[in-house]
Amino acid sequence: MDYGKIPPQAIDMEKAVLGTVIFESNQIIDIIDLLKPESFYQPENGIIWNTLVDLYSKSQPIDVLSVQENLRKNGKLESVGGVFYISELTNMATFGIVHHAKIIVQKFIQRELIKISHEIIKESYEDTTDVFELLDNANNLLLSIQNALTGTNVQTLISCQNSILKKILEVKSGLAKSDEVLTCVPFIKFYKNTVTVIGAKPGTGKTAFILSSALKQAEKGYKVMVISLEMTSDRLTARVIQTKTQIFAKRLISGEITNEEYDTVKDLNLSENVLIDEGIGVNSQNFKTRLVSLYKKYRFDVCYIDYFQKIPMVGKGSSVDLQFNLMETQICAFAKENSVAMCVLSQLTRGENSGLESLRGGGIEQGAQQVYMFIDENINETKNLDFLSIPVQIRGRIKVNCEKNRDDSYLGGEIYFDKLKQVMMDWNLNPNIELGEMVEIKKSEFEIF
C-alpha cells in the first residue's frame, strides 16, 4: 500500500488459527462465523480456510491428510505451499483461537478502510466529482466491508429446521423472545426480520398507533426506535404524556398547564426502552447508513419510520420512484440482517381508493411481509364535529384492511382511536360510555400536530 508502510496483518495468527483447526477440528465451530477467505492477508491461507469450511460443511473429518487430499483434488495443494506447509501449520496450534480470529478480522477491516480511504481521497480531489454521489459512494463502500464480513448465508432445509426447533425451545424455556411482536391491537402483529407497512390518510391515528404499540412493546422488554421525520421528539413525548395523563399535547408544548398538572407530569416514569430519532439530515442516499449506525449504538428490536414519504430524495440520475424502491430494498435487507421488526408508515394518495396502489412513493409494499390500511369511513360526516359530539357507534371507529399478509389469512378488523387520549385499541375494548353531561371540547384543544 501507499506511504511505504506494510499493510496491517497478523500472519502468525492466521497460521495459528488454521493449525489449531487442523489439529483439533471441533475448534472451527467457535470461529466459522467470524472468518471468510478474504479475511486472511496471505491468499494461500484464505484458500486453506475455505478448504476447512468445505470439509466441515460436508461433515468430513478435518486433519492433515484430509486437508491435503482436498487441496490436491482441487489442484491447489502446491499453490498454497504443498504438503510441508500444511504439516507445518499444526506445529502452531494454540489456545485462544477466538481471540486470534478476532485480531485477523480487525486487520482485515483496517486494510479495507485504508483501501476505501484512498479511493475517497482520490475522488475528492477531482473537481468534476458530484459531492453527493461521492458521499453515497463512500457510504456504499463502508457498507461493503460489513457485507464482506457477513458473506452469504446459504442454509439447507435440515439446518433451518434445527434452527427453528432450537428457537422454539429457547422461547419455551424463557431464554429468548418470540419473533412475534405484539402491538396495541391484537390482530396486528409484527415479526422480526420483516417489514410491516401501515398506510393511512392524515388524522386516522398513524402516530397514535406507533406510540400505543411502542409503549406496550417497551413494557414487554423490547427496545423500540422511532424515526420521526414529521414530528420533533418533544411533540411525540407530549403525545405519550397525553396518553397517560389526558393533558392535551398542545398545552404541554405551550406550557399552559396548572401546578398540579406539572407535578403529575414530573412524577411520570416514562420508559427508557423507547428511543426517538428526529431524522435530522437523513435522506435517500444516507438512509441505510443511518439505520445501521443507530442499530449498532442502541440494538433495538422494533423500528418505526414515521413516515416514509418524508425522507428527502437527493442525488442525480434516479427518479423518485427508483429511489423509493432502493430504500424499500435497504429496509428489508436491514430487517433481515439485524433481526429487527420494521414498521413503515406511508401516506395514501388522494381519492377514494385505499388499496396497495394508493401508497404514495410506490414500491414500499413489494418487500413487506404485511400491509395494513387504516380507513376512517365516517370522516366526511364527522370532520366538522367535536370528538365527544360524534355518536358513540362511530366515534373513533377506524377500519383496518389487511391488503397483504404472507403468513396469515387474517384480513383485518376495526380499531378504536381515542383522539382525546391519543391511544388506540381493539374496537371491542372501546368503552362506548355515554356521558351523562356532554363536555364541550373545542378542536383547537386537542389539535393533532
KOLLUMDREN-265351 format. One record per residue (C-alpha): x, y, z; residue number from 1. Coordinates in Angstrom, 1 decimal, decimal comma, m for minus. Example, Ala and Ser with C-alpha at 12.3 -4.5 7.8 and 13.67 -1.06 7.14 Angstrom:
% residues 2
12,3 / m4,5 / 7,8 / 1
13,7 / m1,1 / 7,1 / 2
***
This chain:
% residues 449
0,0 / 0,0 / 0,0 / 1
1,0 / 3,7 / m0,1 / 2
3,1 / 5,7 / 2,3 / 3
5,8 / 2,9 / 2,3 / 4
4,1 / 1,1 / 5,1 / 5
3,3 / m2,6 / 5,4 / 6
m0,5 / m3,3 / 5,4 / 7
m2,0 / m4,3 / 8,7 / 8
m1,6 / m8,1 / 9,1 / 9
m1,3 / m11,0 / 11,5 / 10
0,3 / m13,8 / 9,5 / 11
1,4 / m15,8 / 12,5 / 12
m2,1 / m15,7 / 13,9 / 13
m3,5 / m16,8 / 10,6 / 14
m1,2 / m19,8 / 10,7 / 15
m2,1 / m20,5 / 14,3 / 16
m5,8 / m20,4 / 13,6 / 17
m5,5 / m22,8 / 10,7 / 18
m3,1 / m25,1 / 12,5 / 19
m5,4 / m25,3 / 15,6 / 20
m8,4 / m26,3 / 13,4 / 21
m6,4 / m28,9 / 11,6 / 22
m5,1 / m30,3 / 14,9 / 23
m8,4 / m30,1 / 16,7 / 24
m11,3 / m29,9 / 14,3 / 25
m14,1 / m29,0 / 16,7 / 26
m12,5 / m25,6 / 17,3 / 27
m13,9 / m24,5 / 13,9 / 28
m17,3 / m24,2 / 15,4 / 29
m16,3 / m21,2 / 17,5 / 30
m14,9 / m19,1 / 14,6 / 31
m16,6 / m20,3 / 11,5 / 32
m18,9 / m17,2 / 11,5 / 33
m16,1 / m14,8 / 12,1 / 34
m13,7 / m15,6 / 9,2 / 35
m14,1 / m15,5 / 5,4 / 36
m11,3 / m16,4 / 2,9 / 37
m10,8 / m12,7 / 2,2 / 38
m10,2 / m12,1 / 5,9 / 39
m6,7 / m13,6 / 5,5 / 40
m3,8 / m11,4 / 4,4 / 41
m1,9 / m14,3 / 2,7 / 42
m4,1 / m15,7 / m0,2 / 43
m2,9 / m19,2 / 0,4 / 44
m4,2 / m19,1 / 4,0 / 45
m7,6 / m18,0 / 2,7 / 46
m7,6 / m21,0 / 0,3 / 47
m6,8 / m23,3 / 3,2 / 48
m9,5 / m21,8 / 5,3 / 49
m12,0 / m22,3 / 2,5 / 50
m11,0 / m25,9 / 2,4 / 51
m11,5 / m26,4 / 6,2 / 52
m15,0 / m24,8 / 5,9 / 53
m15,8 / m27,1 / 2,9 / 54
m14,8 / m30,2 / 4,8 / 55
m16,8 / m29,1 / 7,9 / 56
m20,0 / m28,3 / 5,9 / 57
m19,8 / m31,8 / 4,4 / 58
m19,3 / m33,4 / 7,8 / 59
m16,0 / m34,8 / 6,7 / 60
m13,0 / m35,2 / 9,0 / 61
m10,6 / m32,4 / 9,3 / 62
m7,0 / m33,4 / 9,7 / 63
m3,7 / m33,1 / 7,8 / 64
m4,4 / m35,9 / 5,4 / 65
m7,9 / m34,9 / 4,5 / 66
m6,9 / m31,2 / 4,0 / 67
m4,0 / m32,2 / 1,8 / 68
m6,2 / m34,5 / m0,3 / 69
m9,0 / m31,9 / m0,7 / 70
m6,4 / m29,3 / m1,9 / 71
m4,8 / m31,9 / m4,2 / 72
m8,2 / m32,8 / m5,7 / 73
m8,9 / m29,1 / m6,4 / 74
m5,4 / m28,5 / m7,9 / 75
m4,4 / m26,1 / m5,2 / 76
m2,0 / m28,1 / m2,9 / 77
1,2 / m26,8 / m4,5 / 78
0,0 / m23,2 / m4,8 / 79
m0,5 / m23,0 / m1,0 / 80
2,9 / m24,4 / m0,1 / 81
2,5 / m28,1 / m0,5 / 82
2,4 / m30,9 / 2,0 / 83
5,2 / m29,4 / 4,1 / 84
3,3 / m26,1 / 4,7 / 85
0,1 / m28,0 / 5,8 / 86
2,1 / m30,1 / 8,2 / 87
4,0 / m27,1 / 9,5 / 88
0,7 / m25,3 / 10,4 / 89
m0,2 / m27,9 / 13,0 / 90
3,0 / m27,0 / 14,9 / 91
1,5 / m23,6 / 15,5 / 92
m1,7 / m24,9 / 17,1 / 93
m2,5 / m22,8 / 20,2 / 94
m5,1 / m21,8 / 22,7 / 95
m7,3 / m18,7 / 22,4 / 96
m8,4 / m19,4 / 18,8 / 97
m11,3 / m17,0 / 19,1 / 98
m9,1 / m14,1 / 20,2 / 99
m6,7 / m14,8 / 17,3 / 100
m9,6 / m14,9 / 14,8 / 101
m10,9 / m11,6 / 16,0 / 102
m7,5 / m10,0 / 15,5 / 103
m7,4 / m11,4 / 12,0 / 104
m10,8 / m9,8 / 11,3 / 105
m9,6 / m6,5 / 12,8 / 106
m6,5 / m6,4 / 10,5 / 107
m8,8 / m7,2 / 7,5 / 108
m11,1 / m4,3 / 8,4 / 109
m8,1 / m2,0 / 8,7 / 110
m6,8 / m3,0 / 5,3 / 111
m10,2 / m2,4 / 3,7 / 112
m10,6 / 1,0 / 5,4 / 113
m7,2 / 2,1 / 4,1 / 114
m8,2 / 1,0 / 0,6 / 115
m11,5 / 2,7 / 0,7 / 116
m10,0 / 5,9 / 2,2 / 117
m7,5 / 6,1 / m0,7 / 118
m10,4 / 5,8 / m3,2 / 119
m12,4 / 8,5 / m1,4 / 120
m9,4 / 10,9 / m1,2 / 121
m8,6 / 10,4 / m4,9 / 122
m12,2 / 11,1 / m5,9 / 123
m12,4 / 14,1 / m3,5 / 124
m9,6 / 15,9 / m5,4 / 125
m11,5 / 15,6 / m8,7 / 126
m13,3 / 18,9 / m9,5 / 127
m15,8 / 17,1 / m11,7 / 128
m16,9 / 14,8 / m8,8 / 129
m20,5 / 15,3 / m7,6 / 130
m20,1 / 15,5 / m3,8 / 131
m23,5 / 13,9 / m3,1 / 132
m22,6 / 11,0 / m5,4 / 133
m19,2 / 10,8 / m3,7 / 134
m20,9 / 10,7 / m0,2 / 135
m23,3 / 8,0 / m1,4 / 136
m20,4 / 6,0 / m2,9 / 137
m18,4 / 6,4 / 0,4 / 138
m21,4 / 5,0 / 2,4 / 139
m21,7 / 2,1 / 0,0 / 140
m18,0 / 1,3 / 0,2 / 141
m18,1 / 1,3 / 4,0 / 142
m21,2 / m0,9 / 3,9 / 143
m19,3 / m3,3 / 1,6 / 144
m17,0 / m4,1 / 4,5 / 145
m19,9 / m5,3 / 6,5 / 146
m21,2 / m7,3 / 3,6 / 147
m17,8 / m8,9 / 3,1 / 148
m17,8 / m9,9 / 6,8 / 149
m21,3 / m11,4 / 6,8 / 150
m21,0 / m13,0 / 3,3 / 151
m23,7 / m15,3 / 2,0 / 152
m26,0 / m17,2 / 4,3 / 153
m27,0 / m20,3 / 2,3 / 154
m28,7 / m22,9 / 4,5 / 155
m30,0 / m26,4 / 4,0 / 156
m33,6 / m27,3 / 4,9 / 157
m32,3 / m29,5 / 7,7 / 158
m30,2 / m26,8 / 9,2 / 159
m33,2 / m24,4 / 9,0 / 160
m35,4 / m27,0 / 10,7 / 161
m32,9 / m27,4 / 13,5 / 162
m32,7 / m23,6 / 13,8 / 163
m36,5 / m23,3 / 14,2 / 164
m36,6 / m26,1 / 16,8 / 165
m33,8 / m24,5 / 18,7 / 166
m35,6 / m21,2 / 18,7 / 167
m38,9 / m22,8 / 19,9 / 168
m37,1 / m24,5 / 22,8 / 169
m35,4 / m21,2 / 23,8 / 170
m38,7 / m19,3 / 23,7 / 171
m40,5 / m22,0 / 25,7 / 172
m37,7 / m22,0 / 28,3 / 173
m37,7 / m18,2 / 28,5 / 174
m34,1 / m17,9 / 27,1 / 175
m35,3 / m15,9 / 24,1 / 176
m38,2 / m13,8 / 22,9 / 177
m40,5 / m14,9 / 20,2 / 178
m40,1 / m13,4 / 16,7 / 179
m43,8 / m12,3 / 17,1 / 180
m44,0 / m8,8 / 18,5 / 181
m47,4 / m7,7 / 19,8 / 182
m48,9 / m4,2 / 19,1 / 183
m51,7 / m2,2 / 20,7 / 184
m54,2 / m4,0 / 18,5 / 185
m54,4 / m7,8 / 18,9 / 186
m54,9 / m8,7 / 15,3 / 187
m51,9 / m6,6 / 14,1 / 188
m48,6 / m8,3 / 14,9 / 189
m45,1 / m7,6 / 13,8 / 190
m42,4 / m10,2 / 13,2 / 191
m38,7 / m9,8 / 13,5 / 192
m36,7 / m9,9 / 10,2 / 193
m39,6 / m8,5 / 8,3 / 194
m41,2 / m5,2 / 7,3 / 195
m44,8 / m4,1 / 8,0 / 196
m46,4 / m1,2 / 6,2 / 197
m49,2 / 0,9 / 7,7 / 198
m50,9 / 3,1 / 5,1 / 199
m53,4 / 5,8 / 6,1 / 200
m54,6 / 9,3 / 5,4 / 201
m54,0 / 12,2 / 7,8 / 202
m56,0 / 12,1 / 11,0 / 203
m56,6 / 8,3 / 11,1 / 204
m54,2 / 7,6 / 14,0 / 205
m50,9 / 6,5 / 12,5 / 206
m48,8 / 8,2 / 15,1 / 207
m51,2 / 7,2 / 17,9 / 208
m50,8 / 3,6 / 16,7 / 209
m47,0 / 3,9 / 16,8 / 210
m46,9 / 5,3 / 20,3 / 211
m49,5 / 3,0 / 21,8 / 212
m47,7 / 0,0 / 20,3 / 213
m44,2 / 1,3 / 21,3 / 214
m45,3 / 1,6 / 25,0 / 215
m46,8 / m1,9 / 25,0 / 216
m43,6 / m3,3 / 23,4 / 217
m41,4 / m1,4 / 25,8 / 218
m43,3 / m2,9 / 28,8 / 219
m42,6 / m6,4 / 27,4 / 220
m38,8 / m5,6 / 27,4 / 221
m38,4 / m4,7 / 23,7 / 222
m36,2 / m1,8 / 22,8 / 223
m38,1 / 0,4 / 20,3 / 224
m36,7 / 3,1 / 17,9 / 225
m39,0 / 5,7 / 16,4 / 226
m37,5 / 7,6 / 13,5 / 227
m39,8 / 10,6 / 13,4 / 228
m39,5 / 12,6 / 10,2 / 229
m42,7 / 14,5 / 10,8 / 230
m42,7 / 15,4 / 14,5 / 231
m40,0 / 16,6 / 16,9 / 232
m39,1 / 14,3 / 19,9 / 233
m40,7 / 16,9 / 22,2 / 234
m44,1 / 16,7 / 20,4 / 235
m44,0 / 12,9 / 20,3 / 236
m43,2 / 12,8 / 24,0 / 237
m46,1 / 15,2 / 24,7 / 238
m48,4 / 12,8 / 22,9 / 239
m47,1 / 10,0 / 25,2 / 240
m47,7 / 12,1 / 28,2 / 241
m51,2 / 12,8 / 26,9 / 242
m52,0 / 9,1 / 26,7 / 243
m51,0 / 8,7 / 30,4 / 244
m52,5 / 11,9 / 31,9 / 245
m55,1 / 13,2 / 29,4 / 246
m53,4 / 16,6 / 29,5 / 247
m53,5 / 17,7 / 25,9 / 248
m50,2 / 17,7 / 24,0 / 249
m50,8 / 21,2 / 22,7 / 250
m51,0 / 22,6 / 26,3 / 251
m47,9 / 20,6 / 27,3 / 252
m45,9 / 22,1 / 24,4 / 253
m47,1 / 25,7 / 25,1 / 254
m46,5 / 25,2 / 28,9 / 255
m50,1 / 26,2 / 29,7 / 256
m50,7 / 23,7 / 32,5 / 257
m51,5 / 24,1 / 36,2 / 258
m49,1 / 23,4 / 39,0 / 259
m51,0 / 20,2 / 39,9 / 260
m50,7 / 19,0 / 36,3 / 261
m47,0 / 19,9 / 36,3 / 262
m46,5 / 17,7 / 39,4 / 263
m48,4 / 14,9 / 37,6 / 264
m46,1 / 15,1 / 34,5 / 265
m43,0 / 15,4 / 36,7 / 266
m43,8 / 12,2 / 38,6 / 267
m44,4 / 10,1 / 35,4 / 268
m41,9 / 7,3 / 35,0 / 269
m41,6 / 7,0 / 31,2 / 270
m39,8 / 4,1 / 29,6 / 271
m36,1 / 4,1 / 28,7 / 272
m36,8 / 1,4 / 26,1 / 273
m38,5 / 3,9 / 23,7 / 274
m36,0 / 5,9 / 21,7 / 275
m36,7 / 8,8 / 19,3 / 276
m34,6 / 9,9 / 16,4 / 277
m35,8 / 13,1 / 14,7 / 278
m34,2 / 12,1 / 11,4 / 279
m32,3 / 15,4 / 11,0 / 280
m30,1 / 15,2 / 7,9 / 281
m31,4 / 11,8 / 6,8 / 282
m32,1 / 11,4 / 3,0 / 283
m32,4 / 8,8 / 0,4 / 284
m28,7 / 8,4 / 0,0 / 285
m27,6 / 8,0 / 3,6 / 286
m30,8 / 6,3 / 4,9 / 287
m29,3 / 2,8 / 5,2 / 288
m26,2 / 4,1 / 6,8 / 289
m28,3 / 6,0 / 9,4 / 290
m30,3 / 2,8 / 10,2 / 291
m27,1 / 0,7 / 10,6 / 292
m25,4 / 3,3 / 12,8 / 293
m28,5 / 3,7 / 15,1 / 294
m28,7 / m0,1 / 15,4 / 295
m25,1 / m0,6 / 16,3 / 296
m25,4 / 2,0 / 19,0 / 297
m28,8 / 1,1 / 20,5 / 298
m29,5 / m2,5 / 19,4 / 299
m33,3 / m2,0 / 19,1 / 300
m35,8 / m4,8 / 18,4 / 301
m38,5 / m2,8 / 16,8 / 302
m38,2 / 0,3 / 14,5 / 303
m40,9 / 2,7 / 13,3 / 304
m40,4 / 5,1 / 10,4 / 305
m42,9 / 8,0 / 10,5 / 306
m43,3 / 8,4 / 7,7 / 307
m41,7 / 7,0 / 4,5 / 308
m42,5 / 9,8 / 2,1 / 309
m40,9 / 12,4 / 4,4 / 310
m37,5 / 11,1 / 3,5 / 311
m35,9 / 13,7 / 1,2 / 312
m34,9 / 12,5 / m2,3 / 313
m31,4 / 13,6 / m3,2 / 314
m28,9 / 12,8 / m6,0 / 315
m28,9 / 12,8 / m9,7 / 316
m29,7 / 10,3 / m12,3 / 317
m32,5 / 8,4 / m10,5 / 318
m36,2 / 9,0 / m10,5 / 319
m38,1 / 9,4 / m7,2 / 320
m39,8 / 6,0 / m7,6 / 321
m36,4 / 4,3 / m8,2 / 322
m35,0 / 5,9 / m5,0 / 323
m38,1 / 4,8 / m3,0 / 324
m37,6 / 1,3 / m4,4 / 325
m33,9 / 1,3 / m3,4 / 326
m34,8 / 2,4 / 0,2 / 327
m37,5 / m0,3 / 0,3 / 328
m34,9 / m2,9 / m0,6 / 329
m32,5 / m1,4 / 2,0 / 330
m35,1 / m1,5 / 4,8 / 331
m35,9 / m5,2 / 4,0 / 332
m32,3 / m6,1 / 4,0 / 333
m31,7 / m4,3 / 7,3 / 334
m34,6 / m6,1 / 9,0 / 335
m33,2 / m9,5 / 7,9 / 336
m29,6 / m8,7 / 8,7 / 337
m30,3 / m7,5 / 12,2 / 338
m33,5 / m9,4 / 13,2 / 339
m35,5 / m6,2 / 13,6 / 340
m39,2 / m5,8 / 13,2 / 341
m39,6 / m2,8 / 10,9 / 342
m42,9 / m0,8 / 10,7 / 343
m43,0 / 1,8 / 7,9 / 344
m45,8 / 4,3 / 7,9 / 345
m47,0 / 5,6 / 4,5 / 346
m49,3 / 8,3 / 3,4 / 347
m52,0 / 7,4 / 0,8 / 348
m52,7 / 9,2 / m2,4 / 349
m55,8 / 11,4 / m2,5 / 350
m59,1 / 9,9 / m3,7 / 351
m61,4 / 7,2 / m2,6 / 352
m59,1 / 4,3 / m3,4 / 353
m57,3 / 2,7 / m0,5 / 354
m55,6 / m0,4 / m2,0 / 355
m51,9 / m1,1 / m2,4 / 356
m51,8 / 1,2 / m5,5 / 357
m52,7 / 4,1 / m3,3 / 358
m49,5 / 4,0 / m1,3 / 359
m47,5 / 7,1 / m2,1 / 360
m44,0 / 6,7 / m3,5 / 361
m44,6 / 3,3 / m4,8 / 362
m42,6 / 0,1 / m4,2 / 363
m42,6 / 0,1 / m0,4 / 364
m45,2 / m2,7 / m0,3 / 365
m43,2 / m5,1 / m2,6 / 366
m40,8 / m6,4 / 0,1 / 367
m43,3 / m6,0 / 3,0 / 368
m44,5 / m9,0 / 4,9 / 369
m47,7 / m7,3 / 5,8 / 370
m49,6 / m4,2 / 4,6 / 371
m52,4 / m2,7 / 6,6 / 372
m54,6 / 0,2 / 5,6 / 373
m56,3 / 2,4 / 8,3 / 374
m59,5 / 3,9 / 6,9 / 375
m62,0 / 6,3 / 8,5 / 376
m65,2 / 5,5 / 6,7 / 377
m67,1 / 8,2 / 8,6 / 378
m64,6 / 11,1 / 8,0 / 379
m67,0 / 13,1 / 5,8 / 380
m69,8 / 13,1 / 8,3 / 381
m67,7 / 13,7 / 11,4 / 382
m65,0 / 16,1 / 10,2 / 383
m66,8 / 19,2 / 11,5 / 384
m67,8 / 17,7 / 14,8 / 385
m66,1 / 17,8 / 18,2 / 386
m64,9 / 14,3 / 19,1 / 387
m67,4 / 13,9 / 22,0 / 388
m70,2 / 15,1 / 19,8 / 389
m69,8 / 12,2 / 17,4 / 390
m72,2 / 9,3 / 18,1 / 391
m70,5 / 6,6 / 20,1 / 392
m71,4 / 4,0 / 17,4 / 393
m68,9 / 5,6 / 15,0 / 394
m66,8 / 7,8 / 17,3 / 395
m63,1 / 6,9 / 16,8 / 396
m64,0 / 4,0 / 14,6 / 397
m61,2 / 3,0 / 12,2 / 398
m61,4 / 0,2 / 9,7 / 399
m58,3 / m1,9 / 9,1 / 400
m57,9 / m3,7 / 5,8 / 401
m55,1 / m6,2 / 5,5 / 402
m54,0 / m5,8 / 1,9 / 403
m51,1 / m8,2 / 2,2 / 404
m50,1 / m10,9 / 4,7 / 405
m47,6 / m13,6 / 3,8 / 406
m48,0 / m15,6 / 7,0 / 407
m51,7 / m15,3 / 7,9 / 408
m55,1 / m15,3 / 6,3 / 409
m56,5 / m12,7 / 8,7 / 410
m58,0 / m9,8 / 6,6 / 411
m58,2 / m7,1 / 9,3 / 412
m60,7 / m5,7 / 11,7 / 413
m61,7 / m2,5 / 13,5 / 414
m59,9 / m0,3 / 16,0 / 415
m60,9 / 2,5 / 18,3 / 416
m58,9 / 5,7 / 18,1 / 417
m59,4 / 7,9 / 21,1 / 418
m58,4 / 11,3 / 19,9 / 419
m58,6 / 12,8 / 23,4 / 420
m56,3 / 10,3 / 25,0 / 421
m54,3 / 9,7 / 21,7 / 422
m54,5 / 5,9 / 22,2 / 423
m55,5 / 3,1 / 20,0 / 424
m57,1 / m0,2 / 20,9 / 425
m59,2 / m3,0 / 19,6 / 426
m62,8 / m1,8 / 18,8 / 427
m64,2 / m4,5 / 21,1 / 428
m62,4 / m2,8 / 24,0 / 429
m64,0 / 0,6 / 23,2 / 430
m65,7 / 1,8 / 26,4 / 431
m68,6 / 3,3 / 24,5 / 432
m69,8 / 5,1 / 27,6 / 433
m72,5 / 7,7 / 27,1 / 434
m71,5 / 10,8 / 29,1 / 435
m74,2 / 12,0 / 31,5 / 436
m73,2 / 15,6 / 30,9 / 437
m71,8 / 16,4 / 27,5 / 438
m68,4 / 18,2 / 27,9 / 439
m67,8 / 20,6 / 25,1 / 440
m64,2 / 20,4 / 23,9 / 441
m63,0 / 22,6 / 21,1 / 442
m61,0 / 21,1 / 18,3 / 443
m58,1 / 23,5 / 19,0 / 444
m57,6 / 22,0 / 22,4 / 445
m56,7 / 18,6 / 21,1 / 446
m55,4 / 19,7 / 17,7 / 447
m53,2 / 17,0 / 16,2 / 448
m49,7 / 18,3 / 15,5 / 449
***
